[in-house]
């Protein structure tokens, strides 16, 4: 986390193109980028948001995100 400030929920929602409600739902159900709660505030580490987003990449609708079978 050195050098980068934690991101607010609204910033992550804007970056991902989803609503704050969607992020809240992901936290409630489990899913979405990792977060921390500091007092009552939810914050996200930018590197973890980028890593989560990279892990969501798919090459087709049948791609479940696992290893590529050949």
C-alpha positions in Angstrom: 0.0 0.0 0.0 3.0 2.2 0.0 2.4 5.4 -2.0 -1.2 4.7 -2.9 -4.1 5.9 -0.9 -7.1 3.6 -0.2 -10.0 4.0 -2.6 -13.5 4.9 -1.5 -16.5 2.8 -2.4 -17.8 5.4 -4.8 -14.4 5.5 -6.6 -14.3 1.7 -7.0 -17.9 1.7 -8.2 -17.1 4.3 -10.9 -13.9 2.5 -11.9 -15.8 -0.8 -12.4 -18.9 0.8 -13.9 -21.2 -0.6 -11.3 -23.4 1.1 -8.7 -22.4 1.4 -5.0 -25.4 -0.9 -4.3 -23.8 -3.6 -6.5 -20.5 -3.3 -4.5 -22.5 -3.6 -1.3 -24.3 -6.7 -2.5 -21.0 -8.3 -3.5 -19.7 -7.7 0.0 -22.8 -9.0 1.6 -22.9 -12.2 -0.5 -19.2 -12.6 -0.8 -17.5 -11.6 -4.0 -16.1 -8.5 -5.6 -12.8 -7.0 -4.8 -11.2 -7.4 -1.4 -11.9 -4.6 1.0 -11.1 -3.4 4.5 -13.4 -1.7 7.0 -11.7 1.2 8.9 -14.0 2.3 11.6 -17.3 2.5 9.7 -15.7 3.3 6.4 -15.2 0.7 3.6 -11.9 1.1 1.7 -10.2 -0.7 -1.2 -6.5 -1.1 -1.9 -6.0 0.0 -5.6 -3.6 -3.0 -6.3 -6.2 -5.5 -5.0 -8.9 -3.9 -7.1 -6.7 -4.2 -10.2 -5.8 -7.8 -9.3 -9.5 -8.7 -8.8 -10.4 -7.1 -12.1 -7.6 -9.0 -13.9 -9.0 -12.2 -12.5 -12.4 -11.6 -14.0 -11.0 -11.7 -17.6 -12.6 -14.4 -19.8 -12.1 -15.3 -23.4 -15.5 -16.7 -24.1 -18.9 -17.3 -22.4 -17.9 -20.9 -21.6 -14.6 -19.8 -19.9 -15.1 -20.3 -16.2 -11.7 -18.7 -15.4 -9.9 -22.0 -14.6 -7.0 -23.4 -16.6 -7.3 -23.6 -20.3 -8.0 -27.2 -21.5 -6.3 -28.2 -24.7 
